[in-house]
Amino acid sequence: MRVLRVLHGLMAALSVFAAGSAMAAVLSSPATVEAVQAPAWLDRQGYTTALVPGTELRNGDVLRTGEGARAYLMLAEGSRVKLGESARFTLYSRSTQPKKHFRGALDLAVGAFRFTTNTIKRVKQHDLTIRVSTATIGIRGTDIWGRADANSELIALLEGRIEIARSGTSTELAQAMTYFEAPRGEAGEIKVLDPELRKTLVRQTEIEPGDGAARGRGLWRAVAGVLPSSEEALELYDQIREAGFAVRVRPHAMDELDAGKGWHYEVALTGFSSEAEARAAAVRLKTLAGVSARVTR
């Protein structure tokens, strides 16, 4: 009976992760979290949890990334959004069939993002607005990079065309490898995006091999603890989750030959495609959350 009570409590706690996806599955989700380089959080209807790869997003969801973090989102119609560190991003959707026709807005209050359309399905698939702080972008481009911070707003056109509305004025970028930059409260200007600056900007939103990103299906994991009680496991789980790292708890029999003698509980970051990715994530967990983890498969 004690084992059943412990497992019941543990599964109730773990259901927090599944609840968002299960409820979103009732409706057609406008976007899905593709990859996460922690720390990152999802704010939904007053509740905050660590951002988990595979999460189906809903209208009004707010995504936040922390120091050195990245997150990739896939819109239902195939376009990808990449978020850089220290970003605050809100997804708005009026879509009833987002796979066929995405309607809504992507709102970046602060941080960096990259938006790349599905090159096969573009144009007719979108009724989409992107807001970067005080600037609003009309989407006709296929590859756009933007950033908002306390000092300025920068919007770069990597491919296609865009129209930027800001402070009552409209500016069109019709030539690839150009960008619009405006200091806060001042008029902006169009500049040429040289290859070195492009490389610098793009790196701010890219997840590179070895960065420690989780994608949900990898076999490698970083184990933060194997604990003798569910209470201790859930305490560590809460600590890691609040720090912005997606974490799982798995119960195991202490003795596989005699499961009735008790249980232990593994607390781990999962979903890494290689040992190098898991080790990088473990380093970030130690640096940002003060929790050590060993890497295993």
Contacts in CASP RR format, 6 or more apart in sequence:
PFRMAT RR
TARGET T0000
AUTHOR 0000-0000-0000
METHOD contacts of the structure
MODEL  1
MRVLRVLHGLMAALSVFAAGSAMAAVLSSPATVEAVQAPAWLDRQGYTTA
LVPGTELRNGDVLRTGEGARAYLMLAEGSRVKLGESARFTLYSRSTQPKK
HFRGALDLAVGAFRFTTNTIKRVKQHDLTIRVSTATIGIRGTDIWGRADA
NSELIALLEGRIEIARSGTSTELAQAMTYFEAPRGEAGEIKVLDPELRKT
LVRQTEIEPGDGAARGRGLWRAVAGVLPSSEEALELYDQIREAGFAVRVR
PHAMDELDAGKGWHYEVALTGFSSEAEARAAAVRLKTLAGVSARVTR
3 260 0 8 1.000
3 262 0 8 1.000
3 263 0 8 1.000
6 229 0 8 1.000
6 230 0 8 1.000
6 251 0 8 1.000
6 263 0 8 1.000
7 230 0 8 1.000
7 251 0 8 1.000
9 230 0 8 1.000
10 230 0 8 1.000
10 233 0 8 1.000
10 234 0 8 1.000
10 249 0 8 1.000
10 251 0 8 1.000
10 265 0 8 1.000
13 234 0 8 1.000
13 237 0 8 1.000
13 249 0 8 1.000
14 248 0 8 1.000
14 249 0 8 1.000
16 49 0 8 1.000
17 49 0 8 1.000
17 52 0 8 1.000
17 246 0 8 1.000
17 248 0 8 1.000
20 44 0 8 1.000
20 55 0 8 1.000
20 56 0 8 1.000
20 58 0 8 1.000
21 54 0 8 1.000
21 55 0 8 1.000
21 56 0 8 1.000
24 56 0 8 1.000
24 57 0 8 1.000
24 58 0 8 1.000
25 56 0 8 1.000
27 58 0 8 1.000
28 76 0 8 1.000
28 95 0 8 1.000
28 96 0 8 1.000
28 97 0 8 1.000
28 98 0 8 1.000
28 99 0 8 1.000
29 56 0 8 1.000
29 57 0 8 1.000
29 58 0 8 1.000
29 76 0 8 1.000
29 98 0 8 1.000
30 57 0 8 1.000
30 58 0 8 1.000
30 59 0 8 1.000
30 75 0 8 1.000
30 76 0 8 1.000
30 91 0 8 1.000
30 93 0 8 1.000
30 95 0 8 1.000
30 98 0 8 1.000
30 102 0 8 1.000
30 104 0 8 1.000
31 56 0 8 1.000
31 57 0 8 1.000
31 73 0 8 1.000
31 74 0 8 1.000
31 75 0 8 1.000
31 76 0 8 1.000
31 81 0 8 1.000
31 91 0 8 1.000
31 93 0 8 1.000
31 98 0 8 1.000
32 54 0 8 1.000
32 55 0 8 1.000
32 56 0 8 1.000
32 57 0 8 1.000
32 73 0 8 1.000
32 74 0 8 1.000
32 76 0 8 1.000
33 51 0 8 1.000
33 52 0 8 1.000
33 53 0 8 1.000
33 54 0 8 1.000
33 55 0 8 1.000
33 57 0 8 1.000
33 71 0 8 1.000
33 72 0 8 1.000
33 73 0 8 1.000
34 53 0 8 1.000
34 54 0 8 1.000
34 72 0 8 1.000
34 73 0 8 1.000
34 74 0 8 1.000
34 80 0 8 1.000
34 215 0 8 1.000
35 53 0 8 1.000
35 70 0 8 1.000
35 71 0 8 1.000
35 72 0 8 1.000
35 207 0 8 1.000
35 213 0 8 1.000
35 214 0 8 1.000
35 215 0 8 1.000
36 51 0 8 1.000
36 52 0 8 1.000
36 53 0 8 1.000
36 69 0 8 1.000
36 70 0 8 1.000
36 71 0 8 1.000
36 72 0 8 1.000
36 213 0 8 1.000
36 214 0 8 1.000
36 246 0 8 1.000
37 68 0 8 1.000
37 69 0 8 1.000
37 70 0 8 1.000
37 71 0 8 1.000
37 207 0 8 1.000
37 211 0 8 1.000
37 212 0 8 1.000
37 213 0 8 1.000
37 214 0 8 1.000
37 284 0 8 1.000
38 50 0 8 1.000
38 51 0 8 1.000
38 69 0 8 1.000
38 214 0 8 1.000
38 244 0 8 1.000
38 245 0 8 1.000
38 246 0 8 1.000
38 269 0 8 1.000
38 281 0 8 1.000
38 284 0 8 1.000
38 285 0 8 1.000
38 288 0 8 1.000
39 50 0 8 1.000
39 65 0 8 1.000
39 66 0 8 1.000
39 67 0 8 1.000
39 69 0 8 1.000
39 243 0 8 1.000
39 244 0 8 1.000
39 245 0 8 1.000
39 284 0 8 1.000
39 288 0 8 1.000
39 289 0 8 1.000
40 50 0 8 1.000
40 51 0 8 1.000
40 63 0 8 1.000
40 64 0 8 1.000
40 65 0 8 1.000
40 66 0 8 1.000
40 69 0 8 1.000
40 71 0 8 1.000
40 83 0 8 1.000
40 244 0 8 1.000
41 48 0 8 1.000
41 49 0 8 1.000
41 50 0 8 1.000
41 51 0 8 1.000
41 63 0 8 1.000
41 64 0 8 1.000
41 244 0 8 1.000
42 48 0 8 1.000
42 49 0 8 1.000
42 50 0 8 1.000
42 51 0 8 1.000
42 52 0 8 1.000
42 55 0 8 1.000
42 61 0 8 1.000
42 62 0 8 1.000
42 63 0 8 1.000
42 64 0 8 1.000
43 61 0 8 1.000
43 62 0 8 1.000
43 63 0 8 1.000
43 64 0 8 1.000
44 58 0 8 1.000
44 60 0 8 1.000
44 61 0 8 1.000
44 62 0 8 1.000
49 241 0 8 1.000
50 240 0 8 1.000
50 241 0 8 1.000
50 242 0 8 1.000
50 243 0 8 1.000
50 244 0 8 1.000
50 245 0 8 1.000
50 246 0 8 1.000
50 247 0 8 1.000
51 63 0 8 1.000
51 71 0 8 1.000
51 244 0 8 1.000
51 246 0 8 1.000
52 246 0 8 1.000
53 214 0 8 1.000
53 215 0 8 1.000
53 216 0 8 1.000
53 246 0 8 1.000
53 271 0 8 1.000
54 216 0 8 1.000
57 63 0 8 1.000
57 73 0 8 1.000
57 91 0 8 1.000
58 91 0 8 1.000
58 93 0 8 1.000
59 91 0 8 1.000
59 92 0 8 1.000
59 93 0 8 1.000
59 94 0 8 1.000
60 90 0 8 1.000
60 91 0 8 1.000
60 92 0 8 1.000
60 93 0 8 1.000
61 90 0 8 1.000
61 91 0 8 1.000
62 88 0 8 1.000
62 89 0 8 1.000
62 90 0 8 1.000
63 71 0 8 1.000
63 73 0 8 1.000
63 83 0 8 1.000
63 87 0 8 1.000
63 88 0 8 1.000
63 89 0 8 1.000
63 90 0 8 1.000
63 91 0 8 1.000
64 87 0 8 1.000
64 88 0 8 1.000
64 89 0 8 1.000
65 71 0 8 1.000
65 83 0 8 1.000
65 84 0 8 1.000
65 85 0 8 1.000
65 86 0 8 1.000
65 87 0 8 1.000
66 85 0 8 1.000
66 86 0 8 1.000
66 87 0 8 1.000
66 244 0 8 1.000
67 85 0 8 1.000
67 86 0 8 1.000
67 288 0 8 1.000
68 84 0 8 1.000
68 85 0 8 1.000
68 86 0 8 1.000
69 83 0 8 1.000
69 84 0 8 1.000
69 85 0 8 1.000
69 86 0 8 1.000
70 82 0 8 1.000
70 83 0 8 1.000
70 84 0 8 1.000
70 85 0 8 1.000
70 205 0 8 1.000
70 206 0 8 1.000
70 207 0 8 1.000
70 211 0 8 1.000
70 213 0 8 1.000
71 82 0 8 1.000
71 83 0 8 1.000
71 84 0 8 1.000
71 87 0 8 1.000
72 80 0 8 1.000
72 81 0 8 1.000
72 82 0 8 1.000
72 83 0 8 1.000
72 207 0 8 1.000
73 80 0 8 1.000
73 81 0 8 1.000
73 82 0 8 1.000
73 83 0 8 1.000
73 91 0 8 1.000
74 80 0 8 1.000
74 81 0 8 1.000
75 81 0 8 1.000
75 98 0 8 1.000
75 102 0 8 1.000
76 95 0 8 1.000
76 98 0 8 1.000
76 99 0 8 1.000
76 102 0 8 1.000
77 98 0 8 1.000
77 99 0 8 1.000
77 100 0 8 1.000
77 101 0 8 1.000
77 102 0 8 1.000
77 118 0 8 1.000
77 121 0 8 1.000
77 125 0 8 1.000
77 126 0 8 1.000
78 117 0 8 1.000
78 118 0 8 1.000
78 121 0 8 1.000
79 102 0 8 1.000
79 115 0 8 1.000
79 116 0 8 1.000
79 117 0 8 1.000
79 118 0 8 1.000
79 122 0 8 1.000
79 125 0 8 1.000
79 126 0 8 1.000
80 114 0 8 1.000
80 115 0 8 1.000
80 116 0 8 1.000
81 89 0 8 1.000
81 106 0 8 1.000
81 113 0 8 1.000
81 114 0 8 1.000
81 115 0 8 1.000
82 113 0 8 1.000
82 114 0 8 1.000
82 115 0 8 1.000
82 116 0 8 1.000
82 205 0 8 1.000
82 206 0 8 1.000
82 207 0 8 1.000
83 89 0 8 1.000
83 111 0 8 1.000
83 112 0 8 1.000
83 113 0 8 1.000
83 205 0 8 1.000
84 111 0 8 1.000
84 112 0 8 1.000
84 113 0 8 1.000
84 204 0 8 1.000
84 205 0 8 1.000
85 111 0 8 1.000
85 112 0 8 1.000
85 204 0 8 1.000
86 110 0 8 1.000
86 111 0 8 1.000
87 108 0 8 1.000
87 110 0 8 1.000
87 111 0 8 1.000
87 112 0 8 1.000
87 113 0 8 1.000
88 108 0 8 1.000
88 109 0 8 1.000
88 110 0 8 1.000
88 111 0 8 1.000
89 106 0 8 1.000
89 107 0 8 1.000
89 108 0 8 1.000
89 109 0 8 1.000
89 113 0 8 1.000
90 106 0 8 1.000
90 107 0 8 1.000
90 109 0 8 1.000
91 106 0 8 1.000
91 107 0 8 1.000
92 104 0 8 1.000
92 105 0 8 1.000
92 106 0 8 1.000
92 107 0 8 1.000
93 102 0 8 1.000
93 103 0 8 1.000
93 104 0 8 1.000
94 103 0 8 1.000
94 104 0 8 1.000
95 101 0 8 1.000
95 102 0 8 1.000
95 103 0 8 1.000
95 104 0 8 1.000
100 125 0 8 1.000
101 124 0 8 1.000
101 125 0 8 1.000
101 126 0 8 1.000
101 127 0 8 1.000
102 125 0 8 1.000
102 126 0 8 1.000
102 127 0 8 1.000
102 128 0 8 1.000
103 127 0 8 1.000
103 128 0 8 1.000
104 127 0 8 1.000
104 128 0 8 1.000
104 129 0 8 1.000
105 128 0 8 1.000
105 129 0 8 1.000
105 130 0 8 1.000
105 131 0 8 1.000
106 113 0 8 1.000
106 115 0 8 1.000
106 128 0 8 1.000
106 129 0 8 1.000
106 130 0 8 1.000
106 131 0 8 1.000
107 130 0 8 1.000
107 131 0 8 1.000
108 130 0 8 1.000
108 131 0 8 1.000
108 132 0 8 1.000
108 133 0 8 1.000
108 146 0 8 1.000
108 148 0 8 1.000
109 133 0 8 1.000
109 148 0 8 1.000
110 133 0 8 1.000
110 148 0 8 1.000
110 149 0 8 1.000
111 147 0 8 1.000
111 148 0 8 1.000
111 149 0 8 1.000
112 145 0 8 1.000
112 146 0 8 1.000
112 147 0 8 1.000
112 201 0 8 1.000
112 204 0 8 1.000
112 205 0 8 1.000
113 132 0 8 1.000
113 145 0 8 1.000
113 146 0 8 1.000
113 147 0 8 1.000
113 205 0 8 1.000
114 143 0 8 1.000
114 144 0 8 1.000
114 145 0 8 1.000
114 146 0 8 1.000
114 202 0 8 1.000
114 205 0 8 1.000
114 206 0 8 1.000
115 130 0 8 1.000
115 139 0 8 1.000
115 143 0 8 1.000
115 144 0 8 1.000
115 145 0 8 1.000
116 142 0 8 1.000
116 143 0 8 1.000
116 144 0 8 1.000
117 125 0 8 1.000
117 126 0 8 1.000
117 139 0 8 1.000
117 141 0 8 1.000
117 142 0 8 1.000
117 143 0 8 1.000
118 125 0 8 1.000
119 142 0 8 1.000
122 142 0 8 1.000
123 140 0 8 1.000
126 139 0 8 1.000
128 138 0 8 1.000
128 139 0 8 1.000
129 136 0 8 1.000
129 137 0 8 1.000
129 138 0 8 1.000
129 139 0 8 1.000
130 136 0 8 1.000
130 137 0 8 1.000
130 138 0 8 1.000
130 139 0 8 1.000
130 144 0 8 1.000
131 137 0 8 1.000
132 146 0 8 1.000
132 147 0 8 1.000
132 148 0 8 1.000
132 153 0 8 1.000
132 155 0 8 1.000
133 148 0 8 1.000
133 153 0 8 1.000
134 153 0 8 1.000
134 166 0 8 1.000
134 167 0 8 1.000
135 153 0 8 1.000
135 155 0 8 1.000
135 164 0 8 1.000
135 165 0 8 1.000
135 166 0 8 1.000
135 180 0 8 1.000
135 182 0 8 1.000
136 164 0 8 1.000
136 165 0 8 1.000
136 166 0 8 1.000
137 144 0 8 1.000
137 155 0 8 1.000
137 162 0 8 1.000
137 163 0 8 1.000
137 164 0 8 1.000
137 165 0 8 1.000
138 162 0 8 1.000
138 163 0 8 1.000
138 164 0 8 1.000
138 165 0 8 1.000
139 162 0 8 1.000
140 160 0 8 1.000
140 161 0 8 1.000
140 162 0 8 1.000
140 163 0 8 1.000
141 157 0 8 1.000
141 159 0 8 1.000
141 160 0 8 1.000
141 161 0 8 1.000
141 162 0 8 1.000
142 159 0 8 1.000
142 160 0 8 1.000
143 157 0 8 1.000
143 158 0 8 1.000
143 159 0 8 1.000
143 160 0 8 1.000
144 155 0 8 1.000
144 156 0 8 1.000
144 157 0 8 1.000
144 158 0 8 1.000
144 162 0 8 1.000
145 155 0 8 1.000
145 156 0 8 1.000
145 158 0 8 1.000
145 179 0 8 1.000
145 201 0 8 1.000
145 202 0 8 1.000
145 205 0 8 1.000
146 153 0 8 1.000
146 154 0 8 1.000
146 155 0 8 1.000
146 156 0 8 1.000
146 201 0 8 1.000
147 153 0 8 1.000
147 154 0 8 1.000
147 201 0 8 1.000
147 204 0 8 1.000
148 154 0 8 1.000
150 184 0 8 1.000
151 183 0 8 1.000
151 184 0 8 1.000
152 181 0 8 1.000
152 182 0 8 1.000
152 183 0 8 1.000
152 184 0 8 1.000
153 166 0 8 1.000
153 181 0 8 1.000
153 182 0 8 1.000
153 184 0 8 1.000
154 179 0 8 1.000
154 180 0 8 1.000
154 181 0 8 1.000
154 182 0 8 1.000
154 201 0 8 1.000
155 162 0 8 1.000
155 164 0 8 1.000
155 173 0 8 1.000
155 179 0 8 1.000
155 180 0 8 1.000
155 181 0 8 1.000
156 178 0 8 1.000
156 179 0 8 1.000
156 180 0 8 1.000
156 193 0 8 1.000
156 198 0 8 1.000
156 201 0 8 1.000
157 173 0 8 1.000
157 175 0 8 1.000
157 176 0 8 1.000
157 177 0 8 1.000
157 178 0 8 1.000
157 179 0 8 1.000
157 193 0 8 1.000
158 176 0 8 1.000
158 177 0 8 1.000
158 193 0 8 1.000
158 198 0 8 1.000
159 176 0 8 1.000
160 174 0 8 1.000
160 176 0 8 1.000
161 172 0 8 1.000
161 173 0 8 1.000
161 174 0 8 1.000
162 172 0 8 1.000
162 173 0 8 1.000
163 170 0 8 1.000
163 171 0 8 1.000
163 172 0 8 1.000
163 173 0 8 1.000
164 170 0 8 1.000
164 171 0 8 1.000
164 172 0 8 1.000
164 173 0 8 1.000
164 180 0 8 1.000
166 182 0 8 1.000
166 188 0 8 1.000
167 185 0 8 1.000
167 187 0 8 1.000
169 187 0 8 1.000
171 180 0 8 1.000
171 188 0 8 1.000
171 190 0 8 1.000
173 179 0 8 1.000
173 180 0 8 1.000
173 190 0 8 1.000
177 192 0 8 1.000
177 193 0 8 1.000
177 198 0 8 1.000
178 190 0 8 1.000
178 191 0 8 1.000
178 192 0 8 1.000
178 193 0 8 1.000
179 190 0 8 1.000
179 191 0 8 1.000
179 193 0 8 1.000
180 188 0 8 1.000
180 189 0 8 1.000
180 190 0 8 1.000
180 191 0 8 1.000
181 188 0 8 1.000
181 189 0 8 1.000
181 191 0 8 1.000
182 188 0 8 1.000
182 189 0 8 1.000
193 201 0 8 1.000
207 213 0 8 1.000
209 276 0 8 1.000
209 277 0 8 1.000
210 274 0 8 1.000
210 276 0 8 1.000
210 277 0 8 1.000
210 280 0 8 1.000
211 277 0 8 1.000
211 280 0 8 1.000
212 272 0 8 1.000
212 276 0 8 1.000
212 277 0 8 1.000
212 278 0 8 1.000
212 280 0 8 1.000
212 281 0 8 1.000
212 284 0 8 1.000
213 272 0 8 1.000
213 277 0 8 1.000
213 281 0 8 1.000
214 246 0 8 1.000
214 269 0 8 1.000
214 270 0 8 1.000
214 271 0 8 1.000
214 272 0 8 1.000
214 277 0 8 1.000
214 281 0 8 1.000
215 271 0 8 1.000
215 272 0 8 1.000
215 273 0 8 1.000
216 270 0 8 1.000
216 271 0 8 1.000
217 271 0 8 1.000
217 273 0 8 1.000
218 270 0 8 1.000
218 271 0 8 1.000
218 272 0 8 1.000
218 273 0 8 1.000
219 271 0 8 1.000
219 272 0 8 1.000
219 273 0 8 1.000
219 297 0 8 1.000
220 271 0 8 1.000
220 272 0 8 1.000
220 273 0 8 1.000
220 274 0 8 1.000
220 275 0 8 1.000
220 277 0 8 1.000
220 278 0 8 1.000
220 295 0 8 1.000
220 296 0 8 1.000
220 297 0 8 1.000
221 268 0 8 1.000
221 269 0 8 1.000
221 270 0 8 1.000
221 271 0 8 1.000
221 272 0 8 1.000
221 278 0 8 1.000
221 295 0 8 1.000
221 296 0 8 1.000
221 297 0 8 1.000
222 268 0 8 1.000
222 269 0 8 1.000
222 272 0 8 1.000
222 278 0 8 1.000
222 279 0 8 1.000
222 281 0 8 1.000
222 282 0 8 1.000
222 285 0 8 1.000
222 293 0 8 1.000
222 294 0 8 1.000
222 295 0 8 1.000
223 266 0 8 1.000
223 267 0 8 1.000
223 268 0 8 1.000
223 293 0 8 1.000
223 294 0 8 1.000
223 295 0 8 1.000
223 296 0 8 1.000
224 236 0 8 1.000
224 240 0 8 1.000
224 247 0 8 1.000
224 267 0 8 1.000
224 268 0 8 1.000
224 269 0 8 1.000
224 285 0 8 1.000
224 291 0 8 1.000
224 292 0 8 1.000
224 293 0 8 1.000
225 233 0 8 1.000
225 236 0 8 1.000
225 266 0 8 1.000
225 267 0 8 1.000
225 268 0 8 1.000
225 293 0 8 1.000
226 264 0 8 1.000
226 265 0 8 1.000
226 266 0 8 1.000
226 267 0 8 1.000
227 233 0 8 1.000
227 236 0 8 1.000
227 264 0 8 1.000
227 265 0 8 1.000
227 267 0 8 1.000
228 264 0 8 1.000
228 265 0 8 1.000
229 265 0 8 1.000
230 249 0 8 1.000
230 251 0 8 1.000
230 263 0 8 1.000
230 265 0 8 1.000
232 265 0 8 1.000
233 249 0 8 1.000
233 265 0 8 1.000
233 266 0 8 1.000
233 267 0 8 1.000
234 249 0 8 1.000
236 267 0 8 1.000
236 291 0 8 1.000
237 247 0 8 1.000
237 249 0 8 1.000
237 267 0 8 1.000
239 289 0 8 1.000
239 291 0 8 1.000
240 247 0 8 1.000
240 267 0 8 1.000
240 269 0 8 1.000
240 285 0 8 1.000
240 289 0 8 1.000
240 291 0 8 1.000
241 247 0 8 1.000
243 285 0 8 1.000
243 288 0 8 1.000
243 289 0 8 1.000
243 291 0 8 1.000
244 289 0 8 1.000
245 269 0 8 1.000
245 281 0 8 1.000
245 284 0 8 1.000
245 285 0 8 1.000
245 289 0 8 1.000
246 269 0 8 1.000
246 270 0 8 1.000
247 267 0 8 1.000
247 268 0 8 1.000
247 269 0 8 1.000
248 267 0 8 1.000
248 268 0 8 1.000
248 269 0 8 1.000
248 270 0 8 1.000
249 265 0 8 1.000
249 266 0 8 1.000
249 267 0 8 1.000
250 265 0 8 1.000
250 266 0 8 1.000
250 268 0 8 1.000
251 263 0 8 1.000
251 264 0 8 1.000
251 265 0 8 1.000
251 266 0 8 1.000
252 263 0 8 1.000
252 264 0 8 1.000
252 265 0 8 1.000
252 266 0 8 1.000
253 259 0 8 1.000
253 260 0 8 1.000
253 261 0 8 1.000
253 262 0 8 1.000
253 263 0 8 1.000
254 261 0 8 1.000
254 262 0 8 1.000
254 263 0 8 1.000
254 264 0 8 1.000
255 261 0 8 1.000
255 262 0 8 1.000
268 293 0 8 1.000
269 278 0 8 1.000
269 281 0 8 1.000
269 282 0 8 1.000
269 285 0 8 1.000
269 293 0 8 1.000
272 278 0 8 1.000
272 281 0 8 1.000
275 295 0 8 1.000
275 297 0 8 1.000
278 295 0 8 1.000
279 295 0 8 1.000
281 293 0 8 1.000
282 292 0 8 1.000
282 293 0 8 1.000
282 294 0 8 1.000
282 295 0 8 1.000
285 291 0 8 1.000
285 292 0 8 1.000
285 293 0 8 1.000
286 292 0 8 1.000
286 293 0 8 1.000
END
